[in-house]
Every structure is written in structure tokens, then in C-alpha cells.
Amino acid sequence: MNIFLNILLYAQVALCFFCLYRVIAGPTIPDRMVAIDIFGILVVGICVIIAIITERMFIIDIGIAWIILSFIGTLTLAKYLSKKKLNE
């Protein structure tokens, strides 16, 4: 089972590089936003896999905090791109 988790971990890291490429070379801003969201989801997946491998479950808390900050950042960026004030 540990080999399977290691393969999953390497696959997640490889997919993170694809997302970073899309963030840098994305043709439009919405493409970059989606890539940042997917990157955040992949980071949470990496945190969960590392927590399972090392048997330290506090790492999942780091993943939860990451996804909450990612969600708030996405909402803020979407409001900014729609040219509305943040309090609307």
C-alpha cells in the first residue's frame, strides 16, 4: 500500500507542475484562476497523502486551512475581475 501512496504522491506533484504551467502561460485570466483552484486542490491531496504515509494527522489541518484560504482568494479575485466593490 505504501508503494501505491508514493505513486499517487508523485502523480500529484507532477500535476502541480502542469497547473503552474497553466498559471504562467494561461491565455486568459479565468484560465489562470481555474489553474490556481486546481493547484489548491492538488496541494490538499498532497497533504492528505503525506498525512497517511507519516501517520501525522495534523497535516490534514494544514490542507483544510489551505483550501479555505484558496476559496476566499478565488472569491476576492472574481469580485475584482468583475469590477465590483468587495463589499457588494
C-alpha positions in Angstrom: 0.0 0.0 0.0 2.9 2.3 0.7 4.2 2.0 -2.9 0.7 2.9 -4.2 0.7 6.0 -2.0 4.1 7.0 -3.2 3.0 6.7 -6.8 -0.1 8.9 -6.0 2.2 11.4 -4.3 4.5 11.7 -7.4 1.5 11.9 -9.7 0.0 14.8 -7.6 3.3 16.7 -7.7 3.6 16.2 -11.5 0.0 17.5 -11.9 1.0 20.6 -9.8 3.7 21.4 -12.3 1.1 21.3 -15.1 -1.1 23.6 -13.1 1.8 26.0 -12.6 2.4 26.0 -16.3 -1.2 26.9 -16.9 -0.9 29.7 -14.4 2.1 31.2 -16.1 1.1 30.6 -19.7 -2.7 30.8 -19.5 -4.2 32.8 -22.3 -6.9 34.4 -20.2 -7.3 35.4 -16.5 -10.2 32.9 -15.9 -7.9 30.1 -17.1 -5.3 31.2 -14.6 -8.0 31.3 -11.9 -9.1 27.8 -12.6 -5.5 26.6 -12.6 -4.9 28.2 -9.2 -8.0 26.5 -7.8 -6.9 23.1 -9.1 -3.5 23.7 -7.7 -5.0 24.3 -4.3 -7.0 21.1 -4.5 -3.9 19.2 -5.5 -2.0 20.6 -2.6 -4.7 19.4 -0.2 -4.4 16.0 -1.8 -0.7 16.0 -1.2 -1.2 17.0 2.4 -3.6 14.1 2.9 -1.3 11.6 1.3 1.6 12.8 3.4 -0.5 12.6 6.5 -1.4 9.0 5.7 2.2 8.0 4.9 3.7 9.6 8.0 0.7 8.9 10.3 0.6 12.6 11.4 -3.0 13.7 11.0 -2.3 17.3 11.9 -1.1 17.8 8.3 -4.8 17.5 7.2 -5.5 20.6 9.2 -2.9 22.4 7.1 -4.7 21.2 4.0 -8.1 22.4 5.3 -6.6 25.9 6.1 -5.1 26.0 2.6 -8.4 25.2 0.9 -10.2 27.8 2.9 -7.7 30.5 2.0 -7.8 29.4 -1.6 -11.6 29.7 -1.6 -11.5 33.2 -0.1 -8.8 34.2 -2.6 -10.9 32.9 -5.5 -13.9 34.9 -4.4 -11.9 38.0 -4.0 -10.3 37.7 -7.4 -13.6 37.0 -9.0 -15.1 40.1 -7.5 -12.1 42.2 -8.5 -12.3 40.9 -12.1 -16.0 41.7 -12.3 -15.1 45.3 -11.5 -17.4 45.3 -8.4 -16.5 46.5 -4.9 -15.6 43.9 -2.4 -18.5 44.7 -0.1 -21.2 44.2 -2.7 
